[in-house]
Amino acid sequence: MAKGFGKKELSMKSRFILLVLSTLSLVACGDGQADSKNQQAVDALIKKTKDELVRVEGGTFQMGDFGPIDPNLKGSDKGLPYSADQDNKPLHEVTLDTFYMSPTKVTYADYDVYTQATGKDKINSTSKFEMQFRQDNVPAGVDWYQAKDYCDWLAKETSLPFSLPTEAQWEYAARSGGKFIPYGTSTGTLEKGTSIPTQADVDKSTSAGDNSIYAPYPVRLYPPNGLGIYQMGDNGYAWVIDWYQSDYYKNSPRKNPQGPSSGNEKVVRGLAPGEGLGGRLTMERYHRKPDLTSSGNDKGTAVPYTFRCVVNVKEIK
């Protein structure tokens, strides 16, 4: 018999050890089940993302404000620019390699799988203002770094070169392969109830109530453009990989331009979500700090800023 312990004490100690071991076993089993469930969600997301990718055949197009050469403009509009902005000029020739693009913006459901898998905090889930715009099937609101991190994670998980699109890739895809299309919708125009949402569509998409004028809506609410890609110009500003430079088009490389090598702001395309705002022209450019801070270092809400990823390969086997 061990010194200092009687039979009763040994029996109690043995039962205590067994209880501790049993508890640890249950905890480990619970963690394993949670990990397994999350891994299933990750596997499903990866499969969906890869299966849905749209192949965008490379080619040459005129990037920028194509109004002066648009053969579809008639009468007094013929030969006029679409935009008064100067940063989408001059019109210049660009050639792109073939790439793949996600047909929809990344949703909250998608992004939540990623944050859980990587141990990050769930986005836009603490502020009452931001929470009212959260729904599984609407675009996730993120800053540029969060968007890039997601695409980088896909690259790591799949061993495919996922990335945010370049500005040139975005415009080429929005214009259904660089065609003379002013809006990246199914019709090439802004028609409420046909290619962009009505007030009723937006009202029922989230719990935003009186704030629904700012609310996102489902990523497949209306048909895609000619390439099969949805909402290229509406339902949220869209981050791209490029740094912004107002006169970049004057010196842009002809082949696969990547934007300036450095800068203070990133290019965003498209328009904030919400009814009544419609969509942006496929050539219009905007710019925001990648962390969404203002001049006073206050960070603005990420809710209106959305993204999708591309894969920079000519063929996925």
N, C-alpha and C positions, 0 to 999 in steps of 0.2 A: 504494500500500500504506500502511496506517495506520502512523504513526510508532511505533516501539518494539515492533511485533509482526511476527513472521515468519509464513510461510504455515502452518507447523505449529501455531503458537500460535493463529492465527485459526481454523483448522479445529477445534481442541479447544474453543475458546471457543464456536463456533457449535453444536457438538454438546451442550455443556453447557446452552446457552440452550434448545435444542430439548427436552432432557430435562426441564428445569425447567418449561417450558410444557406439556409432555405430562403431567407429574405434576399440575400445577395443574388441567389440564383433567379428568383422571380424578377428582380430589378433588371438583371442582365437580359433575361428573356424578354421583358417589356421593351427595353432599349432595342433589342434585336428586331422585334416586331415593328417598332417605330421606324428603325432604319430601313427595314425591308419594305415597308409601305411607302416611304419616301423614295426609295430606289425605284420602286415600281412607277411612281409618278414621274421621276426623272426619265426613266426608260420610255414611258409613253410620250412625254414631251419631245424627247429627241427623235423618236420615230415619226411623230406628227410633223415636226419641223422639217425633217429630211424629205418625207413623203410629199409634202405640199410645196416644196420649192419650185419656183417658176424659172425655166431656162430662158434667159434673155440673150438672143443671138446678137453677137457683136456687129458693129457696123460704123459707118461714118455719118455724122449729122451736123447740122448748123446749130450750135449751142448759143443760147441767149435770146434776145428779143427778135423773133423772126417776122414780126409784123410787116416790115417793108418788103419782104419777099414771099409773103403768104399768098398763094394763089386762091385761097378760099375767101379772101376779103374782096368785097365788091363796092362799087360806087365810090362815095366820098371817103370811105374807110381804106380803100386800096392804097397800099404804099405807106401807110402810117404805122408807127410803132404801137404795140399793145400797151406799153408801160412808159411812164414819164421818168422812171428811175434811170440813173446812169450806170449803176453797177452791174446791170445785165447787158451791157454793151461794151465793146462792139460785138456784133454777131461774128462767130468764128467757128472754123471747122474743127471737129473733134472726132477721133477714131477710138472706139472702145473694143476691147476683147470681150468674148462671150463670158457671161457670169450668171449666177443664179440669185434670185431674190425671193424673200418670203412674201407670200401674197398679201398678208395682213400685217398690221402693226402688232407688236408684242402686247398681249393683254395682261391684265392683273393676274388672271389665273396662271398664265405662263410664268410671269415674274415671281409669283409667290412660290412656285415650285423651286425656282432658282435660289431665292433667298433662304428657304428652308434647307435646301441641300448644301448650301455653303455657310450656314450659320449666321447669316446676316439678318438684320431687323426687317420686318415686313414694311414695305414702303407706304407712305401716306395713310398710316393707321393710328396716329395719335392725335392729330388735329381734327376737330369736329368739321371744320371747313373742308379739309381735304377728304375726310372719310365719306362725305356725302356724295362724292363723285366716283367712289370705288364700286365696281361691279366686275364680275369675272370676265365678261365678254367685251369690255371696253378697253381702249388703249391705256397702258400703264403710263403714269406721269413720272418722268425721271429727268435728272440732269444729265449732261453729256457723259460724265464719268460713269454713272450708273448704266447708261446705255452701252457704252463701250465694254464695260465689265461683263455684261450679259453676253454680248457677241463673243468676247474672248473666252468665256466659260463654255459656250457652245463649241468653239474651236478645240478647246482642251478635251471636251467630252467625246467629240466625234473624229478628231484628227483631221478635220477639214478646215480650210482657211476662212472661217466665218469672220466677218468684220462689219462695221458700219459702212454703208455705201459711200462712195465719193459723190461729190455734188454732181459731177457729170453723169455718173451711173443713175442717180436719182432722176435727173431731168430726162435722160434718155428713156428710162422706164416709164416715167409719168407721161411721156409723149408717145407711148406705145411703139418704141423703137425709133425715136427721133423724128416722128412725123410732125406735120404742122398742126398740132392739137393744142389749143389754148388752155384747156382744163383737163386734168387727169381723171376724168369720170368715164362712165360707160357710154355717155353720149358726146363727150368732148365739150359739154355745156353745163351750166348750172340750172337744173330744173328741179324745184322742190317736189318731193314725192315720187320722183323718177330717178334722179342721180344724186341728189343731196336731200337731207332730212327736212321734214316739216316740223313745226313746233310740237305737234302731238307726238311725233317720233322721239324727239329729245326728252319731252316731259316724262315719258314712261320708261326711259332707259336707265335712270338712276333715281335716287331719293332726294335729289337736289331741290325739289320744290320751286320756290321763287327764284332760286339761283340756277335753274335749268338752262337759262340763256348761255351759261358758261360750261354746261355739262357735256361730257363725251357721250358717244352713242356706240352701239355694237359695230364691230369691225367688218361685218359682212352685211350691213343693213341694206345696201343697194348693190346692184351688179358691179363687177370690176371693169377696168378698162380693157382695151383690146388685147393686152397681154395676159389678162387674168389676174391683175394686181388691183387691190382695193385702196380707195381713199388716198390717192396721190395728189394731195393739195387741200384736203379738208380733214376734220376730226382731230386737229392737233398740229402744232408745229412739229416738223420732223427733223431730228438731228442727222447730220451727215458727218463724215470724218474730217472734212476740210477746215482749216483755219480760214477766217474771212479776211479778204483784202478788197477794198472797193474797186481798184483798178486791175484786178488780177486778170481779167479777160484780155487786157491789152498784150499780156505776155504769156498767156496760158500755153503750155505745151500742146501739141496737136494730138499726141498719142497718150491715152490713159492718164489725163491730168489728175494730180493728187492734191492740188491746192498749194498754198504757200508753205514753206518749211516751218514757219512759226507764226505766232500772232497772239492777240489778247482775247479774241472772240471766235466762236465757231459759227459756221453757216447753219442756219435753219431754213427749211423750206416749208411751204404750206401755210396753214392758218389755224388759229386757236379753235377749239371745239365750240359747239353751241349753235343753236338755230339762229338764223338771221344774218350770220356772217358769211355763209356760202363757202367759197373755196378760193384759193389763190391761183393766179396764172402759173402755168408750168415753168415759166422762166424767171419768176420773181424770186429775189434773194433777200434774206433777212439775217440778222446776226445777234448772238447772245453770248455772254460769258459762260464758259462750260460748267461752272459751278452755280450759275444763276445769281451771283452776287451783284449788288448794285454798287454805285460809286461810294456809298457809305458802308459797304461790306455787309449790308443786310441781304439775306438770301430770300429771293422770291419763291413763290410756290412752284413746284415742278409739275403740277397737274396738267397744264396745257401742252407740255413738251413730250413728244412721243418718238418712237423709233421702230425700225425693222432692220434686219440683218441681211447681208448678202454673202455669197460664197464665191470667192475669186478663183474659180477653175473653169476650164472649158467643158469638162465632162465629169459627172459624178457616176462612178461605177457601182 
